[in-house]
Amino acid sequence: MILPGKHIRQDRALISIGGDILSVLSEPAPVSDIWQNVRSLRATRPNSSPLSYDWFILSLTLLHAIYAVELKGDKIVPAKRRT
């Protein structure tokens, strides 16, 4: 589920979807904008699996759990690097 494997295609793995989220997250944005941008990005790829909102939220939750994104008010922002 988190990583691709025998039964999970690479574009369906949460870590891959998280990469898509981070690639469209150049500035703070509300979840709805990120959702639209990720869907647009995936629509440009041939043979891309459909992405449900639930799977998108799971991926966003994973990113928050590994400190890759933070919630600032009502916007999602890339997390600052910890040293």
Order of alpha helices (4+ residues) and beta strands (2+ residues): alpha-alpha-alpha-beta-beta
